[in-house]
Amino acid sequence: MKKTLSLLFAALFLALCLIPSLGLLITGGSGAAANQVLAPKPVLLKSDGKLNTAWLEDLSRYVNDRFSLRQEAVTLWARLNAGLLHSSVTDQVILGRFDLLYYAPTVPDYTRSNPMTERELWCAARRLWLLQEYAEAQGGQFLFTVAPNKNQLYPEGMPTLAVADGPTNTEALYRKLDEMGIAHLDLHAIFRAADPERLYFNTDSHWTSRGAALAADAILHALGRESAYFGGPFTSGTHKGDLYEMLYPTGTETEPDPVYAPGFSFEASSANPDSISISTKSAAGEGTLLMYRDSFGRSLYPYLAEAYGEAFFSRKNDYDPTALQPGGALVIELVERNLRYLLDYTPTMPAPRRDAALAQDAQPHDGQMHFVLAKVGPEGYTVLHGDLGGYAPDEDSPIYLDTVLGLYEALPGAEGFSLCLPEDAAAGPVRVLFRHDGALLSLAGSPEA
């Protein structure tokens, strides 16, 4: 009898262990949770026909991501840890006080532990200045704004962390924008003025629909337009937070999210607010808008679409102002945690011509400058990326390319440059000019394919 019970227990244990794997074979297993990216299906042969020696590792990752009841197990484990230990099982989510969840990658901004250098700040601001210059040359408007990190506005639920002295990256960048005369909107101040109402979700990293309405009113006012979306009226709605889904993938809890009661009448090219690009037309609006936005634009863009006759919203980070209609508005919204995107991604725009006299006092130097034909740009143009031969430019130094067709200003980077040149200008030898220790240096070179 004892032996029989032991065999039954062993069989039951084995059956329980096989359920996740059998479920994977029968149903295809669990799907992705929130922002999870599932491991791809393993292949024996690579695209070049060679044997995939990492097949077993790929298979392990594939099964681990998909075995049946995985998300249910993750949710149960997360609830046990939250309830008993008040701790998060994922390094992406901070379990805060007062039922607040925070996005962990925003902590360096919160603690000011990863400040942008003066050169990074100047280059980011200069790129925005060049975008503004382009928009204004088309008779249009320009506006840049930063969507605040949730913990910058509502720190009461954050764990106690050491915060360094000095400005945040956003505050430091805004100071540069003020110095350079770049149109920008401080949403941090606007949201703080709305206190005590909390306009971000408890369980999401984004603002609520009312928060989006407040941001939309502020943006439109900065562009010389009047709107009163924030005044409502709003009706009741619900929302499941992205941080909640990351922590509890099979959870079903929601939180209130007021819905703008009058609704919207604009027509859109896509019903998906997360689409990479959305074109809209509104009989109630006037003028044209080109807006580059991120996930915060999900609930923001409908208000702006209603206010403009035609609008184009893009989630691309390599801004292309050439899509701006003459006389239209160019708006860039970027969440605070991604400010370095201003340097990581390069706008696609023809490099502006500058007065050749700027190059007259340049001192030729023997440094080794290297740059490449990175890609084909718009028709008739070539995009170049390059370095400065190991030299560190002055913190506030523009970068120019002196070509056979004239002098052009490049988009500056912390260590190099990028620019979109006419093909004829990019085909010949050039000189790169920048200030180093106060002197204007000149490095010669030729583009390499």
Wavefront OBJ file of the C-alpha trace (Angstrom):
o trace
v 0.000 0.000 0.000
v 2.786 2.394 0.961
v 4.599 1.667 -2.297
v 1.428 2.292 -4.286
v 0.898 5.676 -2.605
v 4.492 6.642 -3.337
v 4.040 5.754 -7.018
v 0.770 7.714 -7.185
v 2.419 10.753 -5.575
v 5.352 10.541 -7.999
v 2.965 10.217 -10.957
v 0.906 13.184 -9.769
v 4.021 15.294 -9.252
v 5.285 14.390 -12.738
v 1.892 15.207 -14.253
v 1.864 18.624 -12.587
v 5.369 19.301 -13.865
v 4.302 18.369 -17.415
v 1.220 20.626 -17.492
v 3.129 23.799 -18.511
v 5.037 21.991 -21.275
v 2.002 20.085 -22.562
v 0.004 23.301 -22.545
v 2.710 24.948 -24.632
v 2.482 22.140 -27.217
v -1.322 22.131 -27.322
v -2.275 25.815 -26.996
v 0.918 27.639 -27.945
v 1.478 28.727 -24.350
v 1.206 32.097 -22.634
v 1.292 35.369 -24.507
v 3.332 38.481 -23.789
v 2.593 40.535 -20.692
v 2.463 44.329 -20.927
v 5.719 45.485 -22.602
v 7.320 42.026 -22.591
v 9.141 40.996 -25.758
v 8.931 37.221 -26.188
v 11.936 35.196 -27.273
v 11.611 34.130 -30.940
v 11.074 30.532 -31.978
v 14.465 28.749 -32.135
v 15.818 27.648 -35.529
v 18.333 24.892 -36.270
v 19.838 26.712 -39.234
v 20.750 30.380 -39.377
v 19.877 32.597 -42.351
v 23.345 31.900 -43.807
v 22.689 28.117 -43.708
v 25.068 27.447 -40.803
v 24.084 25.351 -37.802
v 22.737 27.364 -34.874
v 25.031 26.244 -32.041
v 22.922 28.195 -29.522
v 19.738 26.275 -30.384
v 19.338 24.753 -26.908
v 19.762 28.171 -25.265
v 17.232 29.703 -27.680
v 14.817 26.847 -26.964
v 15.188 27.372 -23.221
v 14.372 31.091 -23.534
v 11.456 30.342 -25.873
v 9.895 27.808 -23.471
v 10.583 29.946 -20.405
v 8.691 32.857 -21.963
v 5.699 30.802 -23.095
v 5.023 27.796 -20.888
v 1.351 27.474 -19.972
v 0.108 29.275 -16.866
v 3.341 31.284 -16.787
v 1.572 34.646 -16.470
v -0.770 33.274 -13.808
v 2.235 32.002 -11.834
v 4.034 35.335 -12.229
v 0.940 37.204 -11.023
v 0.511 34.954 -7.989
v 4.181 35.289 -7.047
v 4.020 39.081 -7.450
v 0.958 39.327 -5.201
v 2.592 37.185 -2.526
v 5.714 39.368 -2.546
v 3.706 42.605 -2.561
v 1.393 41.452 0.227
v 3.908 39.811 2.517
v 7.146 41.686 1.833
v 5.935 44.868 0.097
v 8.448 44.233 -2.663
v 8.260 44.129 -6.454
v 9.215 40.985 -8.375
v 10.275 42.979 -11.447
v 13.131 45.455 -11.586
v 11.034 47.629 -13.917
v 8.391 48.551 -11.338
v 8.734 50.209 -7.929
v 6.064 49.289 -5.411
v 5.475 52.642 -3.728
v 3.440 53.877 -0.816
v -0.210 54.969 -1.067
v -0.885 52.361 -3.780
v 1.428 54.201 -6.202
v 3.540 52.325 -8.734
v 6.565 53.942 -10.391
v 8.622 53.119 -13.476
v 12.059 52.115 -12.188
v 14.117 53.490 -15.146
v 13.093 56.999 -14.010
v 15.073 56.675 -10.761
v 18.340 58.167 -12.172
v 16.387 61.294 -13.138
v 14.717 61.381 -9.731
v 17.994 61.053 -7.811
v 19.902 63.198 -10.349
v 22.551 60.508 -10.450
v 23.091 60.575 -14.222
v 23.310 64.262 -15.159
v 23.840 65.326 -18.742
v 27.161 67.037 -19.364
v 27.299 70.682 -20.359
v 28.257 69.594 -23.872
v 25.306 67.184 -24.060
v 22.920 69.875 -22.869
v 24.280 72.427 -25.339
v 24.137 69.975 -28.254
v 20.569 68.951 -27.413
v 19.547 72.600 -27.219
v 21.380 73.477 -30.441
v 19.573 70.699 -32.294
v 16.260 72.100 -31.096
v 17.423 75.582 -32.117
v 18.152 74.317 -35.630
v 14.711 72.686 -35.800
v 13.134 75.950 -34.682
v 15.159 77.873 -37.262
v 13.887 75.538 -39.970
v 10.241 75.854 -38.856
v 10.428 79.628 -38.704
v 12.016 79.738 -42.181
v 8.818 78.048 -43.394
v 6.755 80.760 -41.733
v 5.745 78.325 -38.997
v 5.877 77.958 -35.229
v 8.011 75.726 -33.025
v 7.450 74.370 -29.525
v 9.304 71.829 -27.409
v 7.960 70.352 -24.190
v 8.869 67.610 -21.723
v 6.300 65.244 -20.217
v 7.311 64.978 -16.543
v 8.288 61.692 -14.963
v 5.595 60.677 -12.507
v 7.943 60.657 -9.508
v 9.018 64.250 -10.180
v 5.423 65.413 -9.718
v 4.244 62.902 -7.132
v 7.237 61.780 -5.043
v 5.187 60.992 -1.936
v 5.030 57.283 -2.746
v 8.691 56.873 -3.675
v 11.084 54.998 -1.359
v 13.592 57.132 0.526
v 16.529 57.693 -1.823
v 19.524 60.021 -1.734
v 18.970 62.899 -4.148
v 22.020 64.765 -5.449
v 22.239 68.545 -5.378
v 21.794 70.560 -8.527
v 19.167 70.816 -11.239
v 17.477 67.900 -12.944
v 18.363 67.271 -16.577
v 15.072 68.887 -17.588
v 15.720 71.992 -15.511
v 19.262 72.263 -16.895
v 18.018 71.855 -20.464
v 15.292 74.471 -19.996
v 17.958 76.928 -18.851
v 19.866 76.315 -22.092
v 16.685 76.785 -24.082
v 16.049 80.096 -22.311
v 19.596 81.265 -23.099
v 19.233 80.321 -26.777
v 15.731 81.718 -27.262
v 14.089 78.370 -28.030
v 10.322 78.175 -27.563
v 9.485 75.630 -24.882
v 6.749 74.852 -22.380
v 7.415 73.872 -18.755
v 4.754 71.243 -18.059
v 6.328 70.496 -14.673
v 5.251 73.930 -13.408
v 1.799 73.627 -14.968
v 1.092 70.240 -13.379
v 2.426 71.327 -9.993
v 0.080 74.314 -10.113
v -2.818 71.867 -10.496
v -2.096 70.404 -7.035
v -3.738 68.798 -5.083
v -5.389 66.926 -7.957
v -3.263 63.983 -9.057
v -3.263 63.908 -12.866
v -1.194 60.745 -13.314
v -2.521 57.235 -12.795
v -1.659 55.408 -9.581
v -0.728 52.235 -11.480
v 0.564 53.706 -14.751
v 3.567 55.813 -15.720
v 1.429 58.259 -17.758
v -0.975 61.108 -17.190
v -4.724 60.575 -17.094
v -7.107 61.886 -19.734
v -7.615 64.968 -17.574
v -3.849 65.340 -17.317
v -3.635 65.128 -21.111
v -6.349 67.794 -21.353
v -4.330 70.097 -19.088
v -1.210 69.540 -21.206
v -3.176 70.121 -24.427
v -4.595 73.439 -23.158
v -1.086 74.569 -22.191
v 0.419 73.563 -25.555
v -2.335 75.273 -27.534
v -2.039 78.412 -25.393
v 1.738 78.475 -26.009
v 0.964 78.332 -29.749
v -1.399 81.296 -29.482
v -4.636 79.302 -29.478
v -7.414 79.123 -26.942
v -8.915 75.921 -25.577
v -10.645 74.799 -22.398
v -10.449 71.008 -22.505
v -9.385 70.740 -18.874
v -12.620 72.386 -17.783
v -14.506 69.396 -19.150
v -17.104 68.118 -18.774
v -15.792 64.596 -18.172
v -17.644 61.342 -17.679
v -16.486 58.274 -15.790
v -14.161 55.776 -17.439
v -11.620 53.163 -16.411
v -8.029 52.303 -17.267
v -5.673 49.399 -16.563
v -2.204 50.721 -15.762
v 0.866 49.690 -17.730
v 2.909 49.260 -14.525
v 0.113 47.174 -13.005
v 0.166 44.896 -16.074
v 3.937 44.548 -15.868
v 3.653 43.528 -12.222
v 0.455 41.468 -12.402
v 0.116 40.262 -16.022
v -3.213 38.461 -15.471
v -4.632 40.988 -13.004
v -7.999 42.559 -13.785
v -8.048 45.640 -11.554
v -8.610 49.071 -13.117
v -8.671 52.641 -11.846
v -10.819 55.665 -12.760
v -9.964 57.603 -15.908
v -12.336 60.477 -16.717
v -13.339 60.647 -20.391
v -13.779 63.988 -22.182
v -17.572 64.026 -22.485
v -18.054 66.155 -25.638
v -15.923 63.657 -27.537
v -14.035 64.417 -30.731
v -15.162 64.845 -34.324
v -11.823 64.611 -36.183
v -11.134 61.884 -38.735
v -8.005 59.768 -38.259
v -5.994 57.509 -40.538
v -5.687 54.965 -37.712
v -7.886 54.005 -34.781
v -4.821 52.790 -32.864
v -3.465 55.627 -30.662
v -0.102 53.832 -30.505
v 0.403 53.869 -34.286
v 3.783 55.112 -35.456
v 2.031 57.763 -37.544
v -1.492 59.173 -37.493
v -2.947 61.728 -39.908
v -6.047 63.640 -38.860
v -8.534 66.116 -40.298
v -10.909 68.244 -38.279
v -13.677 70.453 -39.623
v -13.697 72.224 -36.256
v -9.993 73.089 -36.376
v -7.772 75.506 -38.282
v -4.206 75.391 -39.581
v -1.753 72.510 -39.739
v 0.277 70.701 -37.101
v 3.288 68.380 -37.264
v 3.874 66.763 -33.898
v 6.509 64.304 -32.758
v 5.377 62.570 -29.582
v 5.919 59.447 -27.518
v 3.595 57.263 -25.438
v 2.319 60.333 -23.572
v 0.764 61.421 -26.851
v -1.581 58.436 -26.693
v -4.157 60.422 -24.736
v -2.822 63.865 -25.721
v -3.111 63.787 -29.484
v -6.964 63.738 -29.787
v -7.250 67.172 -28.166
v -4.684 68.662 -30.557
v -6.135 66.856 -33.572
v -9.496 68.467 -32.851
v -7.902 71.929 -32.763
v -6.151 71.744 -36.162
v -7.656 71.393 -39.626
v -4.921 68.929 -40.575
v -2.378 67.281 -38.314
v 0.275 64.596 -38.516
v 1.454 62.801 -35.378
v 4.598 60.652 -35.416
v 6.269 58.438 -32.821
v 9.595 58.450 -34.673
v 12.539 59.883 -32.776
v 14.555 60.971 -35.827
v 12.526 64.116 -36.408
v 11.886 65.211 -39.995
v 10.777 68.868 -40.109
v 10.624 68.785 -43.920
v 7.121 67.332 -43.478
v 6.009 70.662 -41.992
v 3.444 72.569 -44.038
v 4.306 76.249 -44.706
v 2.915 78.298 -41.852
v 2.231 75.202 -39.742
v 3.246 74.378 -36.186
v 6.058 71.957 -35.310
v 5.688 70.521 -31.799
v 8.009 68.034 -30.085
v 6.941 66.258 -26.885
v 9.428 63.995 -25.132
v 9.143 62.258 -21.781
v 11.691 63.335 -19.191
v 13.421 59.962 -18.860
v 14.287 60.009 -22.584
v 15.906 63.439 -22.893
v 19.065 61.886 -24.308
v 17.005 60.806 -27.317
v 17.684 64.348 -28.528
v 21.286 63.179 -29.033
v 20.767 59.473 -29.732
v 18.531 60.115 -32.748
v 19.363 62.501 -35.571
v 16.817 64.773 -37.252
v 16.585 64.510 -41.021
v 16.770 68.033 -42.382
v 18.909 69.856 -44.950
v 21.927 71.406 -43.248
v 21.572 75.209 -43.128
v 24.031 77.357 -45.093
v 26.223 79.701 -43.075
v 28.335 82.741 -43.930
v 31.652 81.568 -45.406
v 33.400 84.319 -43.430
v 33.025 82.133 -40.331
v 35.792 79.901 -41.726
v 38.340 82.608 -42.417
v 40.088 82.471 -39.041
v 40.184 78.674 -38.792
v 43.566 77.161 -37.944
v 44.427 74.116 -40.107
v 45.361 71.138 -37.964
v 46.933 67.727 -38.554
v 44.347 65.759 -36.588
v 42.822 62.662 -38.163
v 39.165 63.358 -38.830
v 36.961 60.495 -39.992
v 33.431 60.453 -41.281
v 31.314 58.253 -43.493
v 28.482 58.400 -45.962
v 26.007 56.978 -43.490
v 22.944 56.754 -45.686
v 21.139 58.259 -48.618
v 19.033 61.155 -47.417
v 16.119 62.922 -49.113
v 16.288 63.084 -52.883
v 19.408 64.967 -53.900
v 20.985 64.774 -50.415
v 23.429 62.561 -48.537
v 23.552 62.103 -44.760
v 26.999 62.139 -43.132
v 28.049 61.103 -39.643
v 31.534 61.800 -38.356
v 33.878 62.298 -35.435
v 36.299 65.086 -34.571
v 39.590 63.229 -34.701
v 39.706 62.678 -30.959
v 39.344 66.383 -30.148
v 36.839 67.561 -27.535
v 35.035 70.650 -28.820
v 34.281 73.526 -26.467
v 31.038 73.049 -24.587
v 29.211 75.631 -26.717
v 30.927 75.095 -30.069
v 28.901 74.652 -33.246
v 30.322 72.348 -35.923
v 30.589 73.404 -39.551
v 31.560 71.683 -42.785
v 33.315 73.785 -45.380
v 32.577 72.231 -48.787
v 32.987 73.098 -52.453
v 29.416 74.449 -52.366
v 29.838 76.539 -49.220
v 29.737 76.374 -45.450
v 27.061 74.287 -43.694
v 26.223 73.844 -40.014
v 26.049 70.267 -38.731
v 23.833 68.793 -36.054
v 26.280 68.581 -33.123
v 26.746 65.527 -30.919
v 28.633 65.046 -27.686
v 31.551 63.513 -29.611
v 30.797 64.014 -33.300
v 28.350 65.437 -35.800
v 25.753 64.630 -38.421
v 24.339 66.563 -41.330
v 22.355 66.238 -44.531
v 24.286 67.747 -47.458
v 23.522 68.215 -51.143
v 25.063 65.267 -52.984
v 27.581 67.461 -54.839
v 28.809 68.987 -51.580
v 29.248 65.566 -49.965
v 31.188 64.149 -52.926
v 34.347 66.227 -52.552
v 36.923 67.029 -49.879
v 35.706 69.034 -46.908
v 37.010 70.777 -43.819
v 35.368 70.341 -40.439
v 35.464 73.433 -38.248
v 34.871 73.686 -34.489
v 36.233 75.505 -31.467
v 38.722 73.761 -29.193
v 40.182 75.646 -26.192
v 38.785 78.823 -27.662
v 40.522 78.426 -31.046
v 38.693 77.606 -34.263
v 40.274 74.417 -35.616
v 40.018 73.024 -39.130
v 40.383 69.310 -39.907
v 40.494 68.088 -43.490
v 39.128 64.835 -44.850
v 37.073 63.085 -47.493
v 33.891 61.088 -46.993
v 34.239 57.312 -47.147
v 31.468 55.046 -48.369
l 1 2 3 4 5 6 7 8 9 10 11 12 13 14 15 16 17 18 19 20 21 22 23 24 25 26 27 28 29 30 31 32 33 34 35 36 37 38 39 40 41 42 43 44 45 46 47 48 49 50 51 52 53 54 55 56 57 58 59 60 61 62 63 64 65 66 67 68 69 70 71 72 73 74 75 76 77 78 79 80 81 82 83 84 85 86 87 88 89 90 91 92 93 94 95 96 97 98 99 100 101 102 103 104 105 106 107 108 109 110 111 112 113 114 115 116 117 118 119 120 121 122 123 124 125 126 127 128 129 130 131 132 133 134 135 136 137 138 139 140 141 142 143 144 145 146 147 148 149 150 151 152 153 154 155 156 157 158 159 160 161 162 163 164 165 166 167 168 169 170 171 172 173 174 175 176 177 178 179 180 181 182 183 184 185 186 187 188 189 190 191 192 193 194 195 196 197 198 199 200 201 202 203 204 205 206 207 208 209 210 211 212 213 214 215 216 217 218 219 220 221 222 223 224 225 226 227 228 229 230 231 232 233 234 235 236 237 238 239 240 241 242 243 244 245 246 247 248 249 250 251 252 253 254 255 256 257 258 259 260 261 262 263 264 265 266 267 268 269 270 271 272 273 274 275 276 277 278 279 280 281 282 283 284 285 286 287 288 289 290 291 292 293 294 295 296 297 298 299 300 301 302 303 304 305 306 307 308 309 310 311 312 313 314 315 316 317 318 319 320 321 322 323 324 325 326 327 328 329 330 331 332 333 334 335 336 337 338 339 340 341 342 343 344 345 346 347 348 349 350 351 352 353 354 355 356 357 358 359 360 361 362 363 364 365 366 367 368 369 370 371 372 373 374 375 376 377 378 379 380 381 382 383 384 385 386 387 388 389 390 391 392 393 394 395 396 397 398 399 400 401 402 403 404 405 406 407 408 409 410 411 412 413 414 415 416 417 418 419 420 421 422 423 424 425 426 427 428 429 430 431 432 433 434 435 436 437 438 439 440 441 442 443 444 445 446 447 448 449
